[in-house]
Amino acid sequence: MSANFIDIATIWVHAGKGGNGSVSFHREKFVAAGGPDGGDGGRGGDVVFQADDNLSTLMDFRYKRKYNAEDGQDGGAKRCTGKNAPDLIIKVPRGTLVKEAETGLVIADISGDEPVVIAKGGKGGWGNVHFATPTRQIPKFAKPGMPGEDLHITLELKVIADVGLIGFPNVGKSTLISAISAAKPKIANYHFTTLSPVLGVVRVGPEQSFVAADIPGLIEGASEGVGLGHDFLRHVERCRLLLHVVDVSGCEGRDPKQDFEMINAELENFSPKLAERPQIVLGNKCDVATEEQIAEFRSYIEEKGLLFLPISAATRQGLDDLPGIVFDHLKELPPIQIFQPEYVKKQAQEGSRSFTVSKTEAHTFSVDAPWLERILEGSNVDDYESLQYFQTQLGESGILDELVRQGVEENDTILIGEYQFDYVF
């Protein structure tokens, strides 16, 4: 594609972490042992994508690859809840697909007006006020904030247009779209003039219009990446109707029948669904073609059950009726394709207490339990009540039973994240 048109980019997005809960105790003159009053942490910021019609390229994502939302504020004393972090709003061109980079599965299609949350911020942790019980009146631990979602994603722009103009380079697509719409593509008499899709709104009548896209020209082998290759083909996928422009005059020494078949073969190779999209065949450059050339090609196309319209984009022959004919066809077709989400986020739910225990050496066991590590982060390991709460979690979750099943012995080493303990009966 051209240097100033980028339609695919890979970036990292990281939602904000939730703020930590606070360990705090009520202090008031003449009041002894006022009790815990640590507040909860605030929510981390989400990463949100939103369509922006002022954008037509993913150029900005070529230079910035990491996007981080802010973390939530930690809780405070006097039961003060930390402030929620603002969401990070990322604006993209309408029609951008957000895909998980490794699998290529669709996370979201940014085609509507509503903002879409791509990565959720973490919830704030509980302050120590939540852990007070009749037997634990001065809890010296709190819950840390949950981490935000972290995603490696690919952004892929698929132009949103009702109609796509397809055909070999230099058959007159740019001249045609400039003649039937307000679009002003660069037009010149050499191949690959158009290096990026050009959109134009075609007016048919009062409150009647459709969007047409002049798609970059194809060459043989495009479905395998030759020439503009997939950079062309991805922008045809949403089009409801294809206007197949063919130089019926053969003035450049090309065979219009061969060109027609070759373009359709490339569509078939790229996507069988795309090859089945309805087509109207436009025989362009009729002003310099002979009547025999036009009649022969018309017969060839109509035998395939397709509508053939002779036109001349340069002299406007046949263009006055073209928008109305196209609009009538569009009324019979389904709406523009919106890609449905395919990717399922692999994340442990906050309430999940899953774990794995493995024996790494003769007297060493490793416990993999992210939820337990977060409890440890908010605990005071030098405080008896904190350790008592931690041991209760070990017992209730089944971790202690699993250690016993695997043959743990007294004074064996237990590794949990960055923490190390000795097992004591």
Helices and strands as residue ranges (DSSP letters): E 8-14, E 47-51, G 59-62, E 66-68, E 88-92, E 96-100, E 106-110, E 116-119, G 128-131, E 150-157, E 163-166, H 173-180, E 198-205, E 208-214, G 222-224, H 229-233, E 241-247, H 256-270, H 272-275, E 279-284, G 286-288, H 291-302, E 307-310, H 322-331, E 356-361, E 364-368, H 370-377, H 384-397, H 399-405, E 413-416, E 419-422
